[in-house]
Amino acid sequence: MRIPLGGGTDEKLRVHERPTSFDIAYRAGVSQSTVSRALRGDPNVNEETRRKIEAIARELKYKVDKNASNLRRQRSNTIAVLFFEDPSPDPSQINPFFLSMLGSITRACAKRSYDLLISFQKFAQDWNEDYEDSGKADGLILLGYGDYVDYRQHLEQLVEQGTRFVRWGAVEEGQPGVSIGSDNFNGARIATEHLIGLGRRAIAFLGDSSNHAPEFSERHRGYSAAMQADGLPESFQAAGVSSEEAGAAAALALIESGVPFDGIVAASDLIAAGALAVLRDKGFDVPRDVSVIGYDDIPAASFVNPALTTVAQDTWLAGEKLVETLLKMMQGEVAESAKLPARLIIRRSCGAKKV
C-alpha cells in the first residue's frame, strides 16, 4: 500500500516497511495480477517481464505469502466463454454463427468434467481479475471482437498479464495470443470459383477488406485471387458490420453505382440475407439474374428465400478445438493457433447465368 504525502504534481509516495505485490507492480509498470503470476512461475507471463519482476522482488526483499498463494492457485474447474456483443436479428446481441459453436464448447467441457461460465466481454482494465484471479474461471474462450484494431490492444494486455485464453478468429502472423479460425482465404476462393464455373463474370464482393475485420479481409483476398486467376474485374462494396442492415446498404450501393454484376460473394450470411432482400425489392431474380453466396452457414441460411448457398465453417470441430487448446495452456503445455477447413454448401441462391 502507498500513502500519498503532500500534494500537487510532485506528490511523493511512501512504502510500508513490508513490501507488497502492489509495490512491485508499481515499479514494474504492470498489473498486480501479472506480478502474482510471474512470482508463482506461470509460463504464460512474458520472460522479460518475469525477470524484471523477480529482480524488483529481490531488491525489495519481497517474500511470497505461500498460504495466500496456495489459496489463489486453487482451480475453479470452470472455463469462461465471453461473447462480444454483435448486431443480431434478435435481442440476444449474439451473432447466430456462434450458437452451434457454443453447443460444441458445452459438450467438450462436459466431456472433460469442466463447468462453463457464459458472459459478455466487458472491457475492464484487467479481464483476468474478473475471471481467473477472482476464481471464477481457470481460462477464457473469446468469441467475436467488433473492431479488431481496438480489440487487439485488449488481447495484448491479456498476453502481458499471462491470462490463459484462446479466441475464435483470423489466424495471422504476429497476432497476440492463440487463435483457432476458419481457412477464410480458401473458403472465399472456392465460393468465387464456383460462381465463375456457373458462367458468372461480373462478381461483386460485399464486406470489409480492411484490418478492422481480418476475417472479412481474408475472405476478400480469397475472392480477389479467384477473380485475378480468371482475369476478371473486381467489384467491391463495403459492409464492415456483419448484419442484414449492412448487407442491404451494400447491395443498394452496388445497384445504384451502375456497375454491372451477375454474382455476389458476401462476407457473411447476414450480409447475404440483407442483399437478397434488396435484390428482390429491386426486381432482380435470384438466381436467374444474380447468383449469391454467403459465408458461415448459420441456421437461417437454409430458410431465407431463396435458400442461401454458403461457405460452412465446422463449428462443432471449432468448439472441440477451442476447449482442447485452452486446456493445454492451462496445463502449462505449448498451444498453437490453427486453421480449420471450410466447405461449400450449395443451395438455390446459385444458378447458371441466363442465356
Buried (B, 14 or more C-beta within 10 A) or exposed (E): EEEEEEEEEEEEEEBEEEBBBBBBBBBBEBBBBBBBBBBBEBEBBBEEBBEBBBEBBEEBEBEEEEEEEEEBEEEBEBBBBBBBBBEBEEEEEBBBBBBBBBEBBBBBBEEEEBEBBBBEBEEEEBBBBBBBBEBEBBBBBBBBBBEBEEBBEBBEBBBBBBBBBBBBBBBBEEBBBBBBBBBBBBBBBBBBBBBBEBBBBBBBBBBBBBEBBBBBBBBBBBBBBBBEEEEBEBBBBBBBBBBBEBBBBBBBBBBEEEBEBBBBBBBBBBBBBBBBBBBEEEEBEBBEBBBBBBBBBBEBBBEBEBBBBBBBBBBBBBBBBBBBBBBBBBEEEEBEBBBBEBBBBEBBBBBEBEE
